[in-house]
């Protein structure tokens, strides 16, 4: 207990000796004298001379050719390729490929065929070359377990791209 009191008194004594000085607060700076009207005019003249100088006027130009619009959303990745207006749309082109359910595939000596069910509960037969889907897809290949559909679309840079989508037969119990 005594050492704690001694330490406390020592700290207070040091604070009193070094913390307080006999000098008063530092003298405040005198406010600067107000500028006269002549000085204001001179500053304005200098500013006008600098602004009027043709060496300091920047020239900006922007050429947007060959660049994408910076305000266009990058989330709009795919733009649909519009089919020719001369061809009427088939019922299968009204639905997306993901909306079609592959029910059966028949593989034989001739062309392979597949049976799909659309959301309107109607069945359609697919063979190679049939137009399918909203993005102008076309059946490319029919295998034993799936149907491959090639779609064409424009990406955000404006280039036409192709992608292959696959419709698979559902896995039944016992089939792996």
Residue frames as qw, qx, qy, qz and C-alpha x, y, z in Angstrom:
[[0.000, 0.886, 0.464, 0.000, 0.00, 0.00, 0.00],
 [0.312, -0.798, 0.095, 0.507, 2.79, 2.42, 0.91],
 [0.410, -0.150, 0.555, 0.708, 4.68, 1.90, -2.42],
 [0.218, 0.627, 0.648, 0.372, 1.51, 2.76, -4.37],
 [0.147, -0.942, -0.245, 0.173, 1.07, 6.03, -2.45],
 [0.430, -0.585, 0.314, 0.612, 4.76, 6.90, -2.98],
 [0.391, 0.165, 0.654, 0.626, 4.52, 6.31, -6.72],
 [0.089, 0.803, 0.556, 0.194, 1.35, 8.40, -6.97],
 [0.261, -0.901, -0.058, 0.342, 2.90, 11.31, -5.07],
 [0.471, -0.337, 0.469, 0.667, 6.03, 11.13, -7.24],
 [0.312, 0.437, 0.659, 0.527, 3.98, 11.31, -10.44],
 [0.055, -0.915, -0.399, -0.023, 1.95, 14.26, -9.14],
 [0.393, -0.753, 0.136, 0.510, 5.13, 16.13, -8.10],
 [0.437, -0.081, 0.575, 0.687, 6.70, 15.59, -11.54],
 [0.190, 0.669, 0.619, 0.364, 3.53, 16.79, -13.27],
 [0.181, -0.938, -0.228, 0.189, 3.50, 19.91, -11.12],
 [0.431, -0.597, 0.305, 0.604, 7.15, 20.73, -11.82],
 [0.278, -0.115, 0.657, 0.691, 7.25, 20.05, -15.53],
 [0.172, 0.571, 0.768, 0.235, 3.63, 20.38, -16.55],
 [0.032, -0.945, -0.322, 0.057, 2.98, 23.91, -15.43],
 [0.538, 0.169, -0.005, 0.825, 5.08, 26.88, -16.37],
 [0.135, -0.599, -0.349, 0.708, 4.98, 30.42, -15.12],
 [0.019, -0.095, 0.426, 0.899, 4.62, 31.81, -18.60],
 [0.534, 0.385, 0.348, -0.668, 1.16, 32.84, -19.74],
 [0.755, 0.437, 0.488, 0.025, -0.50, 31.64, -22.90],
 [0.494, 0.001, 0.402, 0.771, 1.40, 32.30, -26.12],
 [0.176, 0.492, 0.045, -0.851, 0.66, 35.64, -27.70],
 [0.635, 0.533, 0.556, -0.063, -1.98, 35.44, -30.41],
 [0.436, 0.108, 0.451, 0.771, -1.01, 36.27, -33.95],
 [0.176, 0.483, 0.112, -0.851, -2.08, 39.66, -35.11],
 [0.635, 0.565, 0.523, -0.063, -4.73, 39.57, -37.80],
 [0.471, 0.098, 0.427, 0.766, -3.43, 40.36, -41.24],
 [0.158, 0.447, 0.078, -0.877, -4.30, 43.82, -42.46],
 [0.621, 0.562, 0.517, -0.177, -7.19, 43.91, -44.89],
 [0.493, 0.117, 0.498, 0.704, -6.27, 44.13, -48.54],
 [0.154, 0.536, 0.054, -0.828, -6.88, 47.43, -50.16],
 [0.692, 0.602, 0.266, -0.296, -8.83, 47.86, -53.37],
 [0.321, 0.766, -0.503, -0.238, -5.61, 48.33, -55.36],
 [0.220, -0.362, 0.906, -0.004, -4.25, 44.96, -54.24],
 [0.636, 0.299, 0.661, -0.262, -7.52, 43.21, -55.16],
 [0.589, 0.744, -0.043, -0.312, -7.47, 44.67, -58.65],
 [0.120, 0.667, -0.718, -0.158, -3.89, 43.53, -59.20],
 [0.417, -0.115, 0.896, -0.101, -4.72, 39.94, -58.23],
 [0.660, 0.519, 0.456, -0.296, -7.73, 39.88, -60.57],
 [0.427, 0.788, -0.326, -0.301, -5.61, 41.20, -63.45],
 [0.089, -0.485, 0.867, 0.078, -3.05, 38.46, -62.91],
 [0.542, 0.160, 0.801, -0.197, -5.76, 35.78, -62.85],
 [0.618, 0.686, 0.180, -0.340, -7.32, 37.15, -66.05],
 [0.246, 0.735, -0.576, -0.261, -3.95, 37.12, -67.82],
 [0.260, -0.261, 0.930, -0.002, -3.37, 33.47, -66.93],
 [0.584, 0.377, 0.667, -0.267, -6.85, 32.40, -68.04],
 [0.523, 0.770, -0.014, -0.365, -6.64, 34.28, -71.35],
 [0.087, -0.599, 0.734, 0.309, -3.36, 32.62, -72.29],
 [0.836, 0.273, -0.251, -0.405, -3.93, 30.10, -75.14],
 [0.363, 0.409, -0.824, 0.145, -1.10, 27.86, -73.91],
 [0.171, -0.100, 0.819, -0.539, -3.14, 26.83, -70.86],
 [0.715, 0.149, 0.109, -0.674, -6.47, 26.07, -72.53],
 [0.358, -0.143, 0.917, 0.099, -6.72, 22.26, -72.75],
 [0.597, 0.233, -0.380, -0.667, -8.37, 20.70, -75.78],
 [0.483, -0.070, 0.843, -0.226, -10.31, 17.50, -75.03],
 [0.640, 0.252, -0.402, -0.604, -11.63, 15.14, -77.64],
 [0.552, -0.119, 0.797, -0.214, -13.08, 11.66, -77.36],
 [0.488, 0.277, -0.614, -0.555, -13.42, 9.23, -80.23],
 [0.687, -0.136, 0.570, -0.429, -15.91, 6.48, -79.26],
 [0.791, 0.390, -0.335, -0.331, -15.50, 4.49, -82.48],
 [0.643, 0.276, -0.705, 0.117, -14.51, 0.89, -81.89],
 [0.039, 0.148, -0.755, 0.637, -15.35, 0.99, -78.19],
 [0.282, -0.505, -0.810, -0.097, -18.33, -0.35, -76.35],
 [0.278, -0.715, -0.119, -0.630, -20.77, 1.96, -74.59],
 [0.228, 0.211, -0.737, 0.600, -19.53, 2.32, -70.98],
 [0.451, -0.088, 0.371, -0.807, -23.11, 2.77, -69.75],
 [0.770, 0.042, -0.472, -0.428, -24.37, -0.48, -71.31],
 [0.745, -0.442, 0.401, -0.298, -24.97, -3.21, -68.74],
 [0.178, 0.447, -0.871, -0.104, -22.55, -6.13, -68.79],
 [0.488, 0.043, 0.789, -0.372, -25.32, -8.33, -67.41],
 [0.736, 0.540, 0.129, -0.389, -26.97, -8.22, -70.81],
 [0.418, -0.428, 0.717, 0.358, -24.52, -10.79, -72.13],
 [0.326, 0.162, 0.848, 0.384, -26.55, -12.46, -74.86],
 [0.434, 0.416, -0.005, -0.799, -28.56, -10.83, -77.56],
 [0.706, 0.254, 0.657, -0.072, -30.79, -13.14, -79.52],
 [0.077, -0.175, 0.649, 0.736, -30.10, -13.62, -83.20],
 [0.585, 0.374, 0.271, -0.667, -33.37, -12.82, -84.90],
 [0.558, 0.163, 0.772, 0.256, -34.48, -15.48, -87.39],
 [0.038, 0.058, 0.526, 0.848, -35.23, -14.53, -90.99],
 [0.421, 0.249, 0.341, -0.803, -38.61, -12.88, -91.22],
 [0.548, 0.227, -0.547, -0.590, -39.42, -14.89, -94.36],
 [0.422, -0.036, -0.905, 0.047, -39.47, -18.15, -92.38],
 [0.613, -0.574, -0.126, -0.528, -42.44, -18.67, -90.07],
 [0.174, -0.479, 0.746, -0.429, -41.57, -19.69, -86.51],
 [0.580, -0.115, -0.797, -0.123, -42.12, -23.31, -85.61],
 [0.662, -0.668, -0.185, -0.285, -43.87, -24.15, -82.32],
 [0.845, -0.246, -0.196, 0.433, -40.50, -25.30, -80.92],
 [0.418, 0.334, -0.067, 0.842, -39.02, -21.82, -81.52],
 [0.341, -0.742, -0.155, -0.556, -41.47, -20.22, -79.11],
 [0.792, -0.611, -0.007, -0.019, -39.85, -21.92, -76.10],
 [0.043, -0.789, 0.610, -0.056, -36.36, -21.87, -74.64],
 [0.620, 0.260, -0.740, -0.015, -34.27, -25.01, -74.83],
 [0.027, 0.172, -0.796, 0.580, -34.36, -25.34, -71.05],
 [0.592, 0.042, 0.289, -0.751, -38.16, -25.52, -71.16],
 [0.780, 0.221, -0.453, -0.372, -38.21, -28.64, -73.36],
 [0.658, -0.381, 0.618, -0.198, -38.19, -32.08, -71.72],
 [0.398, 0.383, -0.780, -0.294, -36.44, -34.88, -73.57],
 [0.826, -0.144, 0.292, -0.459, -38.56, -38.01, -73.26],
 [0.894, 0.035, 0.436, 0.099, -37.14, -40.57, -75.70],
 [0.125, 0.682, -0.558, -0.456, -34.45, -41.12, -78.32],
 [0.916, 0.241, 0.315, -0.055, -34.66, -43.57, -81.20],
 [0.044, -0.681, 0.624, 0.381, -31.36, -44.53, -82.81],
 [0.870, 0.251, 0.418, -0.069, -31.46, -46.73, -85.88],
 [0.679, 0.127, 0.443, 0.571, -29.90, -47.26, -89.29],
 [0.252, 0.730, 0.321, 0.547, -31.30, -44.01, -90.67],
 [0.009, 0.577, -0.201, 0.791, -31.56, -40.65, -88.99],
 [0.285, -0.254, -0.762, 0.524, -31.78, -40.65, -85.22],
 [0.268, -0.614, -0.323, -0.669, -34.87, -39.01, -83.77],
 [0.179, -0.077, -0.678, 0.709, -35.79, -37.63, -80.37],
 [0.280, -0.677, -0.596, -0.329, -39.11, -36.92, -78.70],
 [0.171, 0.032, -0.404, 0.898, -39.51, -33.76, -76.59],
 [0.164, -0.734, -0.659, -0.008, -42.44, -32.38, -74.63],
 [0.136, 0.452, -0.002, 0.882, -42.99, -28.60, -74.68],
 [0.057, 0.065, 0.582, -0.809, -44.51, -26.60, -71.81],
 [0.575, 0.063, -0.089, -0.811, -47.87, -26.66, -73.63],
 [0.658, -0.096, 0.705, -0.246, -47.85, -30.47, -73.03],
 [0.814, 0.532, -0.044, -0.228, -47.54, -31.23, -76.76],
 [0.753, -0.285, 0.484, 0.342, -44.95, -33.70, -78.06],
 [0.467, 0.814, -0.243, -0.246, -42.59, -32.93, -80.93],
 [0.933, 0.028, 0.200, 0.298, -40.14, -35.08, -82.88],
 [0.052, -0.883, 0.355, 0.304, -36.61, -33.74, -83.39],
 [0.899, 0.196, 0.202, 0.335, -34.13, -34.75, -86.05],
 [0.519, -0.278, 0.182, 0.788, -30.90, -33.25, -87.27],
 [0.169, 0.223, 0.388, 0.878, -31.41, -29.74, -88.72],
 [0.230, -0.746, -0.597, -0.185, -34.69, -28.90, -86.92],
 [0.053, 0.521, -0.182, 0.832, -34.92, -25.32, -85.54],
 [0.598, -0.537, -0.580, 0.133, -35.36, -25.32, -81.76],
 [0.469, -0.475, -0.321, 0.672, -35.42, -22.59, -79.10],
 [0.076, 0.948, 0.243, -0.192, -35.80, -18.84, -78.95],
 [0.245, -0.765, 0.372, 0.465, -32.15, -18.13, -79.82],
 [0.621, 0.627, -0.345, -0.321, -32.25, -19.63, -83.30],
 [0.450, -0.417, 0.789, -0.002, -30.94, -23.02, -82.21],
 [0.751, 0.351, -0.413, -0.377, -30.58, -25.96, -84.55],
 [0.906, -0.268, 0.323, -0.050, -30.29, -29.66, -83.71],
 [0.201, 0.730, -0.632, -0.169, -26.72, -30.66, -84.59],
 [0.364, 0.234, -0.901, 0.018, -26.48, -34.21, -83.29],
 [0.805, -0.338, 0.060, -0.483, -28.61, -36.85, -81.59],
 [0.201, 0.385, -0.881, 0.185, -26.71, -39.38, -79.50],
 [0.478, -0.247, -0.843, -0.019, -27.93, -42.32, -77.46],
 [0.361, -0.501, -0.621, 0.483, -28.39, -40.23, -74.28],
 [0.086, -0.648, -0.181, 0.735, -28.69, -36.63, -75.43],
 [0.465, 0.747, 0.377, 0.290, -29.56, -34.09, -78.11],
 [0.431, -0.333, 0.045, 0.837, -27.03, -31.37, -78.98],
 [0.248, 0.878, 0.397, 0.099, -28.43, -27.99, -80.07],
 [0.490, -0.001, 0.056, 0.870, -26.24, -25.20, -81.46],
 [0.003, 0.907, 0.391, -0.155, -27.36, -21.64, -80.65],
 [0.454, 0.354, 0.075, 0.814, -26.08, -18.40, -82.13],
 [0.266, -0.892, -0.336, 0.144, -26.03, -15.18, -80.12],
 [0.332, 0.713, -0.164, 0.595, -24.25, -11.83, -79.85],
 [0.602, -0.398, -0.448, 0.528, -22.16, -11.24, -76.72],
 [0.165, -0.890, -0.229, 0.359, -21.67, -7.83, -75.08],
 [0.308, -0.468, 0.394, 0.728, -18.81, -6.94, -77.46],
 [0.553, 0.577, -0.063, -0.598, -21.10, -7.42, -80.47],
 [0.143, 0.377, -0.865, -0.298, -19.41, -10.56, -81.79],
 [0.862, -0.020, -0.188, -0.470, -21.54, -13.47, -82.96],
 [0.158, -0.399, 0.881, -0.199, -20.82, -16.57, -80.87],
 [0.756, -0.056, -0.534, -0.375, -22.04, -20.14, -81.01],
 [0.316, -0.365, 0.755, -0.444, -22.76, -22.37, -78.06],
 [0.511, -0.049, -0.820, -0.251, -23.80, -25.98, -77.82],
 [0.542, -0.276, 0.423, -0.672, -26.62, -26.81, -75.41],
 [0.265, 0.081, -0.958, -0.078, -27.39, -30.37, -74.44],
 [0.737, -0.229, 0.049, -0.634, -30.75, -31.92, -73.68],
 [0.095, 0.273, -0.948, 0.132, -30.22, -35.11, -71.67],
 [0.647, -0.307, -0.622, -0.316, -32.52, -38.02, -71.04],
 [0.522, -0.629, 0.311, -0.484, -33.61, -38.17, -67.41],
 [0.210, 0.300, -0.911, 0.188, -31.83, -40.83, -65.33],
 [0.779, -0.316, -0.316, -0.440, -34.19, -43.60, -64.27],
 [0.649, -0.555, 0.464, -0.234, -33.87, -45.62, -61.10],
 [0.899, -0.067, 0.412, 0.136, -31.25, -48.29, -61.55],
 [0.684, 0.605, 0.091, 0.396, -29.56, -46.51, -64.49],
 [0.428, -0.805, 0.108, 0.396, -26.26, -44.90, -63.78]]
